[in-house]
């Protein structure tokens, strides 16, 4: 169904997830990745110490705890989001989902425990992102908003104008709060 690129399927020139222009990344991604690694290592160390304290630590149990720590890291590791003019790429642990933001068909919200914004383009590609990534990164939001407006202008964006307006209001509110906080008015 959507375009999925892995390192093995990309050409040597990196075609697939690359588009023209510079890529805007989430500025908080590295810190979130470090936090995920820290939690996984802390769990691994705690399990090793606990097993050693009970005198039950051996190679098999150590390997089991290492595997559990690796699994926790894989679950907590945030996806790497990149927005270029005309493209949005979400690189997970194994796959990269890419949508053409200049030819979006729909933008909708998936409410639940973790809120997600689901984007689909005219090619049938699909990508899910956490809307907080766009709230925290105005450059990424600006590029996506510009392309979404172009999609709406062309008539390809049939569903999702309300979702984008809601996100724009949320981002404007966060920006205003940040300005007030920095200026000392709040």
N, C-alpha and C positions, 0 to 999 in steps of 0.2 A: 504494500500500500504506500505510503509516502516514501520520499527519497531518504535512504539511510546510507551513510557513508562511513566506512571504517578505514583505518590506515591501510589495510591490505587492498581495498577496492579503489582507493584514490590513485590517480595517475601520478607519475613522478613529478609533475609540475604542481601537484597539490590541488588540481581542479576538483570541483565538486562543492566543497564548503567555502571556497574562496570566491570573492566577488571584487568588483572594482572599488577602490577607495580604502581608507584605513578602517580597521575593525575596532569598535568600541566594546570593551570588556567590562564585566562587573568588577568594580574596584575592591569589593569586599570578599571576592572569591578566595583569594589566597589565605586570608585569615580564617575563613570558614573551613577550608581544607585542612589547615593546621589544627583547628579545634577538633575536627573529626579524627585526625591522626592522634591527637593527644588523648581523646576519650578512648580510642581503641588501644593505645599503648598503656594507658592507666588501667583499663580492664584486664589486659594481658598480665601486667605486673602484679595487680592485686590477686588474680587467680594463682599465679606462680607462688607468690609469698604465702598465700593461704594454704596451698597444697604442700609447700615445703614445711610450713609450721605444723601441719598434721602428719608429716612424714610420709606422704603418699605421692610425692612428686617423682615421676619417672619420664622417660623419653616420650612415651605414647601420650601421657597426659599433657606434657609440655607442648607436643605437636597439636593436640586437641585445643589447648588454650590459644596457641598461635593462630590456628584456623578460625577460632571464634573471634579473636581480635581482628583478623583480616576481614571477616564477614561484617563485623560492626563498622569497620572503616568503609567497606563497600556500600553499606546501607546509608551511612551518614555523609559520605562524600557528596558535595554539591555539584550539580551539573555546571559545565563551563558554557556560558552564553556569550555569543558574539553577534553584534549587529553591524552590518555593513550597509551602504546604500543599496537597497533592493533585496537584501538577504538577511535572514535571522537563522543562526545555527545554535543548536543546543547539543553539546557534546557530553554524553553520559559516560559511564564506565566502559561500555563496549561499543556503543553506536553513536552516531551523530545524526540528528534530525535537522533538516534544513527546509525552510519555507521561503518562497519569494514574497517579500513584504510589499513589493510594488504591484502584485497581482493577487491580493488576498480575496478570498471568497467569503470567509466567515471568521469572526472572532467571538468566542463565547467563554463564559466562566464556568468552571467546575467547582462548585461550592462543596465544602466538606471540612474535614480536619485540616487539610492543607489546601488552601485556595490555589487554583491554577487557572491560567489563561491559555486557551487552546486556539491556535491559529491554523487555518487551512488555506491553501492557495489553489489556483486554477489547475495546477498539475496533479492535484490530489494529495500533495504532501501535507504533513501535519507535524506540529511541534507544540509542546507544552512548556510553559515557563511560569515561575512564581512571579506574580505581579509586583512583589516587593523589590525584585531586582530592578524593575523599571523605575519604581519610586525612588530608590537609592541612587540611581544613575541617570541623571538628566540627559546626558548625551545619547545614551541608548534610547531613552524615551523619545527624544526629539527625532532621531532617525526613523524609528518605528512609526511615530505619528505622521511624519512627512510622507512616508510611503503609504500608510493607510489612507491618508487624504487623497493621494494620487489614485489609489485603488477605488475609492468612493467616487472620485471624479470620472473615472473610466467606466463606472457602473459594475465593476466586478465584485465589489464588497456588498453582498446582499444581506448579510446578517452580522450584526456586531457593532453598529454605530453607537448604540446605547452603552454597550460594555466599554468602548473606547472613551466615551464621554465621562462615564463613571470613573475610569482610571485617570483621565485628565483632571477631573475635579479633585481626586485624591492626591495627585501629584502637586497640583496647585496649592492645596491646603498644607501639604508637607513643606513645600518651598516657602510659603508664607510664614509658617511656624519657625523654620530655620532662620529666615531673615530676622524675625523678631527676637529669636534667641541670641543670635550673633550680635545684634544691635543693642541688646540689653533691655528691650521693651517688654520682655516677657519673663 
